[in-house]
Amino acid sequence: MPTSDKVIVFDDFVNHSIVERVWKDVLDQPIWKFGWYSRDTALEYKYWNTSFIGDKRQKELSENKFLEFRQNQPIVTQLWDLIYNKIINRLKVPIQLSRAYGNAYTYGTSGSIHYDDGVWTVLYYGTTPWNTNWRGETLFFDGERGGDKTLIEAVQYVPGRFVIFPAHMFHLASEVAKNCNSVRTIIAFKCN
């Protein structure tokens, strides 16, 4: 289990050429399906999603599935390798990837306050370029399940940024501004 409810942000360790490549070769491609939502209810806000590997029913990936992931998603795997070493060095805990997927948001779409499955969630902010006026922060909340929530932290959307937090923390993707002429994309790595 995570030892704290701390949100950890890693900046400036992903080479700009990798950030550009992830955007152009993965996230800015026609891979998105509309209709995903943060919680299991039909009344939720919907947004775009794509799966790279795994699903909610899986708690861990087999070695064969992980090798298939490396072969079929080399750019996403390269991101995972970069952050994996940072996580191990910073958190001093063993982690295992259980799934990876992408979410995309345009004006009028956002997530709902929710918590994730697994032990840790790692987000990668992929849209480049990004204008701060477009907003799209990830908001973190304190509170009980089924009760009111209090905003405790906002993490600005910055291309190439990784955000790591305990999966049980309540969070949401805030809506992008009306003047945003792009799409807010993330790659989520779920870890046990």
N, C-alpha and C positions, 0 to 999 in steps of 0.2 A: 504494500500500500504506500501511497505517497506520504512523505513525512510532514508536509506542510501544504497550505493552500496558496502557495506563491506562484504567481505568473512570472515566467522567465522569458526574456526577449533576447534573441541573438541577432545582431546586425553586422553588416560589413564583413562577413566571412565567406559569402558566396560571391565568386567572381562575377563581374558584370556581364561577361560573355555567356555565362551559364544562365543568369537571370534572363537575358535576352532569348537564349535558346529555348528555355522552358516556356516562355511566352509564345514565341513564334512557332515552335515545333509541336507543342502540346496544347497549351491552354487557349490559344487563338485559332483553334481548329474546330471543325463542325462535329464535336464529340458530345455535345450537351443534349440532355433530355429534360424537358420541363415537367414539373409535377412533384418534385421532391419536397419534403417538409421536415422540420426539426423534431417533431414529436409524432407519435402514432395516433393521430386524430385527423379526420377529414376537414376540420375547421381551421387548420393551420395555414399560414402564409406559404405559398409555394414558390419554388425557385428552380434553377437548373442544376443538374447533377450528372456526373459520370463516374463509373467505377474503374479503378485500376487493378485492384485485387481484393479478394475476400468479401464477406458480407457480415451483417449483424449476427447471424446464427453461428459463425465461426469464432472460437475463442483463440485459436492459433492457426498459423499456416504450416502446412506440411513442407518438408524440405523441397519436394518436387514442385509444389505451388510457388514457393519462393524463387526457385530457379527459373520457372516459367515467367514469373514477374520480371526477373532480371533480363530475360531474353526479349520479352514483349514490350517492356516499358523501360528502356535503358536510361532515358533522361530522368524519369521519376525515380528510378533506382539510384541514380547518381546523387540526387537530392537526399534520399534516405541515407545513403552512405555518409554524406557530409554531416548531417545532423546526428546520426547515430553516435558517432565518435564524440561529438560535443555533449550529448546527453550523458553518456557513460562517464565522461570526465567530470562533468558538473554535478550530476545527481548521485553518482557513486552507487547506482542500483542497476541490476540487470534488467533489460527490457527486451521485448520481442514484438515485432510488427505483427498485428493481426489483420489489418486491412488498410487500404489506401484508396481515396476517392477525391474527386474534385467537386466543388460547389461554385456556382456563378450567380451573380446578382446584378440586376439593372435597376434603374429607378422604378419604384413601385413594388419591388420584391425585397424581402428581408427574412431573416429567421425569426423564431420565437425563443423566448428564454427556455433553456433546456440544459440538461447535463448529458454527458456521453457515456457509452458503454466502455469497458476496459479500465485501465489504471491511469494511463497518461494519454493526452491528446497533444499532437504536434501539428500546428498550422504553418503553412508556407504561403506568403502573400505573393502572387505571381503576376498581376497585371502591371505592365510597364509600357509607356510611362504612366504615372499616377499623379493627379493634382490633389493637394491637401484639401482644397475647397470641395472636392467630390465626396468627402467624408468616408463612410464605410468602415468605421472603427469596429473592433471586436470589444464588446462590453461585457464585463464580469460583475456578478452579483453575489451577495450573501443572502441567506435566507433558508427557510425550511421548505421541503417538498410540499406543494399544495398551499403554501402561505405566501405572504407578500415578500418581495425581494428588494434589496437595497443595493444600488450601484456602488461598487467598491473600486473599480479600475476600468479605464478605457485605454486600449492599445491602438495607436494610430496605424492605419494601413500604409505600409512602406514596401515597395517592391523589393523582393529578396529577403525580407524579414522572416524569421522563424519565431513562433510563439509556442511555448510549452507550458502546460498546466495540468493539474490533476483532473482526470476525467469527471469526477463528481462535482466540479465547480460549475455553477450556473453561468451561462454565457449566451450571447447572441451576436449575430452579424447585423450591425446597424444598417439602416437603409442608406443607399447612396443618394447624393443630391440630384435634383432634377436636371441641373446643367452638366451632369456627367455624360460624356460622349463615348464612354467605354463600358466595360463590364468588370465588376469586382470579382476576381477569381481567387480561390484558395485551393491548396492541396492539403487534405487532412490525412495524417498518419495516426492510426489508432494503435495503441501499444498496451501490452499486458506485462 
